[in-house]
Amino acid sequence: VVTRSTDVASPGSTYKLWTTLKVPQGYSLEKHCEVLKEKVGAKAFRLMPAKKLFALGVGHVRRKDMEPGARSEELGSVTDVAVVDLTDHEWRIMEAVKREFEPAELVEDLWEARAEEAGVTLEEFFRVAEDLNARRVVGRFSTFLEHVKRLKTGEQVTRYNALFHWAVPAGREIEAGREVGRHYIMTHGYWREGGPEFRDVNIMGVAHGTDKEKVLAHKAAIDEHLAEAGIDVGYTNVFWGGRSEIKPSEISPFAYQRWCEGHGIAPDSMRA
């Protein structure tokens, strides 16, 4: 969840609150957004599901001194957005794997209590967890990113979080995304359809830095590279991020049902 703003009023700048949203298979993103819209008092929302991923990672510190335009010799990889079916048994273990640890839980035999929580042997817990990881569905653990808070040493890890938007010709989204994904500064890169409210942007990416002008210099270098690659950019923009919080990306059907019931919503009414 992140607050975003632009330097000047521009297409899409009235959308101030951004979040990555997932619901379990069989449930409706649209219905979930309607609930959230009412709860936060929003005027409108827009769904922009990712069609392809071109970069995904963190590493703000190692990117801090990077020069604008620094990029790989190889094109960025393309990751398809896929749905993976999990059984209830696998979800129970996934929940136990991903639940945040309290300080008292950080003991030598870390996973024994989690296996017991999931109602399985430790061997079965490890077997299923390793299989889930091999299938790339475990994802990252809950992290909090504060883009202005200083460390105890006084050092500022990152200050500016920028979401870059580009509108490229239809049919060239993958090509453009792979060129953007080559740039080491990019922590995220996607093909998402912004629609008319965002001047039909379709390539988006995130970069971080401690100096605003340098972040913009990275953006200018990518713009120049796209032009050199013969990719016409019809429109581009930068959305600046404020405070953001990252939570686990998996949404357990058990957790979703509990959430619905906790808000007085019949889970079945949220189905697609």
KOLLO-261088 format. One line per 4 residues: their letters; for each residue x, y, z of N, C-alpha, C. Coordinates in steps of 0.05 Angstrom, whole numbers, plus 5000, padded with zeros to 4 digits. Layout:
N
a> X:Y:Z:X:Y:Z:X:Y:Z | ... $
END
This chain:
272
vvtr> 5017:4977:5000:5000:5000:5000:5018:5024:5000 | 5013:5043:4982:5031:5067:4980:5014:5091:4972 | 5021:5114:4983:5009:5139:4974:5027:5149:4952 | 5014:5160:4931:5029:5170:4908:5019:5198:4899 $
stdv> 5037:5214:4889:5030:5241:4880:5048:5247:4856 | 5040:5268:4841:5055:5277:4818:5064:5306:4823 | 5085:5314:4809:5095:5342:4812:5074:5362:4803 | 5059:5356:4782:5038:5373:4772:5013:5356:4767 $
aspg> 4990:5369:4766:4965:5355:4759:4968:5342:4732 | 4962:5317:4730:4966:5303:4704:4947:5279:4704 | 4944:5266:4681:4926:5243:4679:4931:5222:4701 | 4910:5216:4716:4913:5196:4736:4922:5206:4763 $
styk> 4929:5232:4765:4941:5242:4790:4920:5245:4812 | 4894:5242:4805:4874:5243:4826:4873:5216:4842 | 4886:5196:4831:4888:5170:4845:4911:5172:4865 | 4906:5175:4890:4926:5180:4910:4935:5155:4926 $
lwtt> 4919:5135:4927:4925:5111:4943:4927:5087:4924 | 4951:5074:4924:4956:5051:4907:4962:5027:4924 | 4953:5004:4914:4960:4979:4928:4960:4956:4909 | 4975:4936:4916:4974:4910:4902:4952:4894:4916 $
lkvp> 4934:4883:4901:4911:4869:4913:4908:4841:4901 | 4904:4822:4919:4899:4795:4910:4875:4784:4926 | 4860:4767:4913:4839:4752:4927:4843:4722:4919 | 4833:4704:4935:4836:4675:4928:4821:4669:4902 $
qgys> 4829:4647:4890:4815:4639:4865:4786:4635:4871 | 4770:4644:4851:4741:4641:4853:4727:4666:4865 | 4743:4684:4876:4732:4709:4887:4736:4732:4868 | 4721:4753:4872:4721:4776:4853:4738:4799:4863 $
lekh> 4757:4807:4847:4773:4831:4853:4755:4856:4853 | 4736:4857:4834:4718:4880:4831:4701:4883:4857 | 4690:4861:4866:4673:4862:4891:4690:4870:4915 | 4715:4860:4916:4732:4867:4939:4738:4897:4938 $
cevl> 4744:4908:4914:4749:4936:4912:4725:4953:4920 | 4701:4944:4913:4677:4959:4921:4675:4960:4952 | 4682:4939:4965:4682:4939:4995:4703:4958:5005 | 4727:4957:4994:4748:4975:5004:4742:5004:4997 $
kekv> 4730:5009:4974:4722:5036:4967:4703:5048:4988 | 4684:5032:4997:4665:5042:5017:4679:5046:5044 | 4697:5028:5051:4711:5030:5077:4730:5053:5079 | 4744:5060:5057:4763:5082:5059:4751:5109:5049 $
gaka> 4726:5108:5040:4714:5133:5030:4725:5142:5003 | 4732:5123:4986:4743:5130:4960:4721:5138:4941 | 4728:5155:4922:4709:5163:4901:4708:5144:4878 | 4731:5132:4872:4733:5114:4849:4757:5096:4853 $
frlm> 4758:5074:4837:4782:5057:4837:4786:5047:4809 | 4810:5038:4803:4816:5026:4778:4833:5001:4782 | 4825:4979:4770:4841:4954:4770:4860:4954:4747 | 4886:4949:4752:4906:4947:4731:4922:4922:4734 $
pakk> 4910:4899:4729:4925:4874:4733:4950:4871:4716 | 4971:4860:4727:4996:4857:4712:4992:4835:4690 | 5000:4841:4666:4999:4821:4644:5026:4807:4642 | 5048:4821:4646:5075:4810:4646:5092:4824:4667 $
lfal> 5112:4810:4677:5132:4822:4695:5159:4823:4681 | 5173:4845:4684:5200:4847:4671:5222:4851:4692 | 5216:4858:4716:5236:4861:4737:5221:4859:4764 | 5232:4845:4783:5220:4843:4809:5241:4838:4830 $
gvgh> 5244:4857:4848:5265:4854:4869:5266:4878:4887 | 5285:4878:4905:5289:4902:4922:5318:4911:4919 | 5334:4913:4940:5362:4920:4938:5367:4950:4934 | 5352:4967:4950:5356:4996:4947:5384:5005:4953 $
vrrk> 5397:4992:4973:5424:5001:4982:5444:4997:4960 | 5444:4973:4948:5464:4968:4927:5459:4984:4902 | 5436:4996:4899:5430:5012:4875:5437:5042:4880 | 5443:5049:4905:5445:5077:4913:5465:5093:4896 $
dmep> 5488:5082:4890:5509:5096:4875:5510:5090:4846 | 5489:5078:4836:5488:5070:4808:5486:5094:4789 | 5500:5093:4767:5499:5115:4748:5474:5112:4729 | 5462:5134:4722:5439:5133:4703:5447:5119:4677 $
gars> 5430:5102:4668:5435:5087:4643:5449:5061:4646 | 5458:5055:4671:5472:5029:4675:5452:5006:4670 | 5459:4988:4653:5440:4967:4646:5455:4942:4637 | 5440:4920:4636:5451:4894:4628:5454:4893:4597 $
eelg> 5473:4876:4589:5476:4871:4560:5452:4855:4549 | 5440:4840:4568:5418:4823:4560:5391:4837:4564 | 5372:4830:4548:5345:4841:4552:5333:4830:4578 | 5315:4846:4590:5302:4837:4615:5286:4812:4609 $
svtd> 5283:4795:4630:5268:4771:4627:5238:4777:4627 | 5222:4759:4617:5193:4762:4617:5181:4740:4634 | 5166:4748:4654:5153:4729:4672:5123:4731:4667 | 5110:4708:4661:5081:4708:4657:5068:4708:4684 $
vavv> 5045:4720:4686:5029:4720:4710:5011:4695:4708 | 5016:4676:4727:5002:4650:4726:4987:4645:4751 | 4966:4629:4749:4951:4620:4772:4960:4592:4779 | 4967:4588:4805:4975:4562:4814:4954:4551:4834 $
dltd> 4945:4527:4828:4925:4514:4846:4938:4502:4870 | 4928:4508:4894:4938:4496:4919:4915:4482:4933 | 4921:4459:4945:4901:4445:4960:4898:4458:4988 | 4877:4451:5002:4873:4461:5029:4897:4453:5047 $
hewr> 4907:4429:5043:4930:4419:5058:4954:4437:5053 | 4959:4444:5028:4981:4462:5021:4977:4490:5033 | 4953:4499:5032:4947:4526:5043:4952:4527:5073 | 4945:4506:5087:4949:4506:5116:4979:4508:5122 $
imea> 4995:4494:5107:5024:4495:5111:5035:4523:5102 | 5024:4533:5080:5033:4559:5070:5027:4581:5092 | 5004:4580:5104:4997:4599:5125:5017:4598:5148 | 5024:4573:5156:5043:4569:5178:5071:4579:5170 $
vkre> 5079:4575:5145:5105:4583:5135:5107:4614:5135 | 5086:4627:5126:5087:4656:5121:5080:4673:5145 | 5067:4662:5165:5059:4679:5188:5084:4691:5201 | 5083:4717:5207:5106:4730:5219:5113:4718:5246 $
fepa> 5139:4718:5252:5150:4707:5277:5149:4729:5299 | 5138:4721:5322:5141:4738:5346:5169:4733:5357 | 5181:4752:5371:5208:4748:5382:5211:4722:5398 | 5191:4715:5413:5193:4690:5430:5194:4665:5413 $
elve> 5185:4667:5387:5185:4644:5370:5212:4639:5357 | 5230:4657:5359:5256:4655:5346:5275:4637:5363 | 5271:4611:5360:5286:4592:5376:5301:4573:5357 | 5317:4555:5368:5334:4538:5351:5318:4521:5332 $
dlwe> 5298:4507:5343:5281:4490:5326:5257:4506:5316 | 5263:4523:5297:5244:4545:5289:5217:4534:5279 | 5218:4512:5264:5194:4504:5249:5178:4482:5263 | 5187:4472:5286:5171:4450:5299:5144:4460:5307 $
arae> 5142:4483:5319:5116:4494:5328:5098:4500:5304 | 5110:4509:5282:5094:4515:5258:5083:4490:5245 | 5099:4468:5246:5089:4443:5235:5065:4433:5253 | 5068:4436:5279:5047:4428:5297:5022:4446:5292 $
eagv> 5026:4471:5287:5004:4490:5281:4989:4481:5256 | 5004:4471:5237:4991:4462:5211:4980:4434:5214 | 4985:4420:5236:4974:4393:5240:4988:4372:5224 | 5014:4376:5219:5029:4356:5204:5056:4350:5218 $
tlee> 5069:4329:5209:5096:4323:5220:5116:4343:5209 | 5138:4346:5222:5159:4364:5213:5169:4356:5185 | 5171:4330:5180:5180:4321:5154:5161:4329:5132 | 5135:4325:5138:5114:4333:5118:5114:4363:5114 $
ffrv> 5118:4378:5135:5119:4407:5134:5141:4416:5115 | 5165:4405:5119:5188:4412:5102:5183:4403:5073 | 5172:4379:5069:5167:4369:5042:5149:4388:5027 | 5127:4395:5039:5107:4413:5025:5119:4441:5022 $
aedl> 5132:4452:5043:5143:4479:5041:5164:4481:5019 | 5181:4460:5017:5202:4461:4996:5189:4458:4969 | 5168:4443:4966:5154:4440:4941:5141:4467:4933 | 5129:4480:4952:5116:4506:4947:5138:4527:4938 $
narr> 5161:4525:4951:5182:4544:4944:5193:4538:4915 | 5195:4512:4909:5204:4504:4882:5184:4513:4861 | 5159:4514:4868:5138:4524:4849:5136:4554:4849 | 5153:4567:4865:5155:4596:4866:5129:4610:4875 $
vvgr> 5116:4598:4895:5092:4610:4905:5095:4620:4934 | 5118:4615:4946:5122:4625:4973:5126:4655:4973 | 5141:4666:4954:5144:4695:4952:5161:4706:4975 | 5158:4732:4979:5174:4745:4999:5159:4746:5026 $
fstf> 5175:4750:5047:5163:4753:5073:5156:4782:5079 | 5138:4786:5098:5128:4812:5105:5151:4831:5112 | 5151:4854:5099:5172:4874:5103:5159:4901:5105 | 5172:4919:5120:5162:4947:5121:5183:4965:5109 $
lehv> 5175:4980:5089:5193:4999:5077:5184:5028:5083 | 5200:5042:5097:5194:5070:5103:5213:5087:5087 | 5202:5102:5068:5220:5116:5049:5231:5142:5058 | 5225:5150:5083:5237:5175:5093:5251:5170:5120 $
krlk> 5244:5149:5134:5255:5144:5161:5285:5138:5159 | 5300:5150:5178:5329:5145:5179:5335:5120:5197 | 5357:5107:5191:5367:5086:5208:5378:5097:5234 | 5384:5079:5253:5395:5089:5279:5421:5104:5275 $
tgeq> 5435:5097:5253:5461:5111:5248:5457:5139:5236 | 5432:5145:5229:5426:5171:5216:5425:5169:5186 | 5433:5146:5176:5434:5142:5147:5406:5139:5136 | 5401:5150:5112:5375:5148:5099:5379:5128:5076 $
vtry> 5366:5104:5079:5370:5083:5059:5358:5092:5032 | 5334:5102:5032:5322:5112:5007:5302:5133:5015 | 5299:5153:4998:5281:5175:5003:5259:5178:4982 | 5267:5173:4957:5248:5177:4935:5241:5150:4923 $
nalf> 5215:5145:4920:5205:5121:4908:5188:5130:4885 | 5197:5124:4860:5184:5134:4836:5172:5112:4820 | 5147:5116:4812:5133:5098:4793:5133:5111:4766 | 5148:5099:4747:5150:5110:4720:5128:5098:4703 $
hwav> 5116:5115:4686:5095:5106:4667:5105:5113:4639 | 5100:5094:4621:5105:5098:4592:5082:5087:4576 | 5073:5102:4555:5054:5092:4536:5068:5085:4511 | 5069:5059:4504:5083:5051:4480:5063:5039:4461 $
pagr> 5069:5037:4435:5050:5027:4416:5040:4998:4422 | 5015:4994:4417:5004:4967:4421:5019:4947:4404 | 5026:4924:4416:5041:4904:4403:5071:4905:4409 | 5080:4927:4422:5108:4930:4429:5112:4930:4460 $
eiea> 5092:4922:4474:5094:4923:4503:5116:4905:4514 | 5118:4881:4504:5138:4862:4515:5166:4872:4507 | 5169:4881:4483:5195:4892:4474:5204:4916:4492 | 5185:4934:4496:5191:4958:4513:5197:4950:4542 $
grev> 5181:4931:4552:5184:4922:4579:5211:4909:4584 | 5220:4894:4564:5247:4881:4567:5269:4901:4566 | 5266:4922:4550:5286:4944:4549:5287:4959:4576 | 5264:4965:4587:5263:4978:4613:5275:4960:4634 $
grhy> 5268:4934:4633:5278:4914:4653:5308:4910:4652 | 5322:4919:4631:5351:4917:4630:5365:4936:4649 | 5351:4957:4656:5364:4978:4673:5365:4970:4702 | 5389:4969:4713:5393:4959:4740:5378:4974:4761 $
imth> 5372:4999:4756:5358:5016:4776:5330:5006:4782 | 5318:4992:4763:5290:4984:4765:5287:4961:4785 | 5270:4966:4805:5264:4944:4824:5239:4929:4815 | 5222:4942:4800:5198:4929:4790:5193:4939:4761 $
gywr> 5182:4921:4745:5174:4929:4718:5151:4912:4709 | 5130:4924:4698:5107:4909:4690:5094:4920:4665 | 5078:4903:4653:5059:4912:4632:5032:4912:4646 | 5021:4936:4650:4994:4940:4660:4980:4960:4643 $
eggp> 4954:4957:4639:4939:4976:4622:4927:4998:4640 | 4937:5023:4635:4927:5045:4651:4900:5056:4642 | 4894:5051:4617:4868:5061:4606:4868:5091:4602 | 4846:5102:4591:4845:5130:4584:4850:5149:4607 $
efrd> 4844:5141:4632:4848:5158:4655:4878:5164:4660 | 4895:5146:4650:4924:5149:4653:4937:5152:4625 | 4922:5163:4606:4933:5168:4579:4943:5142:4566 | 4930:5120:4573:4936:5094:4560:4964:5085:4564 $
vnim> 4976:5091:4587:5003:5080:4593:5000:5050:4596 | 5021:5035:4588:5020:5006:4590:5046:4994:4602 | 5067:5009:4604:5092:4999:4616:5096:5016:4642 | 5100:5002:4664:5104:5016:4690:5129:5003:4703 $
gvah> 5142:5020:4719:5166:5009:4733:5172:5027:4758 | 5186:5015:4777:5192:5028:4802:5222:5031:4806 | 5231:5054:4815:5259:5059:4822:5260:5075:4848 | 5282:5071:4862:5286:5085:4888:5312:5100:4888 $
gtdk> 5313:5121:4904:5338:5136:4907:5337:5156:4929 | 5359:5167:4937:5360:5187:4958:5360:5216:4947 | 5364:5218:4921:5365:5245:4908:5345:5245:4885 | 5326:5264:4887:5304:5265:4867:5315:5270:4839 $
ekvl> 5334:5288:4836:5344:5294:4809:5358:5270:4797 | 5371:5255:4814:5385:5231:4803:5364:5210:4795 | 5343:5207:4810:5321:5189:4802:5310:5197:4775 | 5306:5223:4771:5296:5233:4746:5317:5229:4724 $
ahka> 5342:5231:4730:5364:5226:4711:5363:5197:4701 | 5357:5178:4720:5354:5150:4712:5330:5147:4693 | 5309:5161:4699:5285:5160:4681:5292:5171:4654 | 5306:5193:4653:5314:5205:4627:5332:5186:4611 $
aide> 5349:5172:4625:5367:5153:4611:5351:5130:4599 | 5330:5121:4613:5313:5100:4602:5297:5110:4579 | 5286:5135:4581:5272:5147:4559:5290:5148:4534 | 5314:5157:4537:5333:5159:4515:5339:5131:4503 $
hlae> 5342:5111:4521:5347:5084:4511:5323:5073:4495 | 5299:5078:4504:5275:5069:4489:5275:5082:4461 | 5282:5108:4460:5282:5122:4434:5303:5110:4416 | 5327:5104:4427:5348:5091:4411:5340:5064:4401 $
agid> 5323:5050:4417:5314:5023:4409:5291:5025:4389 | 5283:5049:4381:5262:5053:4362:5234:5049:4372 | 5231:5052:4399:5205:5049:4411:5193:5076:4417 | 5172:5083:4403:5160:5109:4406:5144:5110:4432 $
vgyt> 5149:5130:4449:5135:5134:4474:5116:5157:4470 | 5090:5151:4469:5070:5172:4464:5065:5190:4488 | 5070:5180:4512:5065:5195:4537:5080:5182:4559 | 5090:5198:4578:5104:5187:4601:5099:5204:4625 $
nvfw> 5102:5193:4649:5097:5208:4674:5112:5195:4697 | 5114:5209:4719:5126:5199:4743:5108:5204:4767 | 5102:5182:4781:5086:5184:4806:5105:5179:4829 | 5106:5198:4848:5124:5196:4871:5110:5182:4894 $
ggrs> 5123:5162:4906:5111:5147:4928:5119:5159:4955 | 5100:5158:4973:5105:5166:5001:5110:5141:5018 | 5098:5140:5041:5101:5117:5058:5088:5093:5046 | 5102:5070:5048:5090:5046:5037:5095:5022:5055 $
eikp> 5077:5003:5055:5079:4979:5071:5075:4955:5053 | 5093:4936:5056:5091:4911:5041:5084:4888:5059 | 5063:4874:5052:5054:4850:5068:5058:4826:5050 | 5055:4802:5062:5058:4777:5045:5038:4778:5022 $
seis> 5048:4769:4999:5032:4772:4975:5011:4749:4971 | 5014:4727:4986:4995:4705:4984:4970:4712:5000 | 4947:4705:4990:4923:4708:5005:4909:4681:5009 | 4911:4671:5033:4899:4645:5039:4869:4646:5038 $
pfay> 4856:4626:5026:4827:4626:5026:4816:4625:5054 | 4830:4612:5073:4821:4611:5101:4822:4639:5113 | 4844:4654:5107:4847:4681:5118:4826:4699:5105 | 4821:4695:5080:4801:4712:5066:4773:4708:5078 $
qrwc> 4766:4683:5082:4740:4678:5094:4738:4690:5122 | 4760:4688:5138:4759:4700:5165:4757:4731:5163 | 4770:4742:5143:4769:4771:5139:4740:4780:5132 | 4728:4765:5114:4700:4771:5106:4681:4770:5130 $
eghg> 4683:4748:5145:4666:4744:5168:4671:4765:5189 | 4696:4773:5192:4703:4794:5212:4691:4821:5205 | 4684:4825:5179:4673:4850:5170:4643:4847:5163 | 4631:4826:5173:4602:4822:5169:4595:4816:5141 $
iapd> 4613:4804:5125:4608:4798:5097:4606:4768:5094 | 4586:4758:5080:4584:4730:5074:4605:4723:5052 | 4624:4706:5058:4645:4700:5038:4635:4693:5011 | 4613:4677:5010:4602:4669:4983:4593:4693:4967 $
smra> 4585:4715:4980:4576:4738:4965:4598:4752:4951 | 4623:4745:4957:4647:4758:4944:4657:4741:4921 | 4644:4719:4915:4653:4702:4893:4648:4715:4866 | 4665:4709:4847:4663:4720:4820:4639:4709:4806 $
END
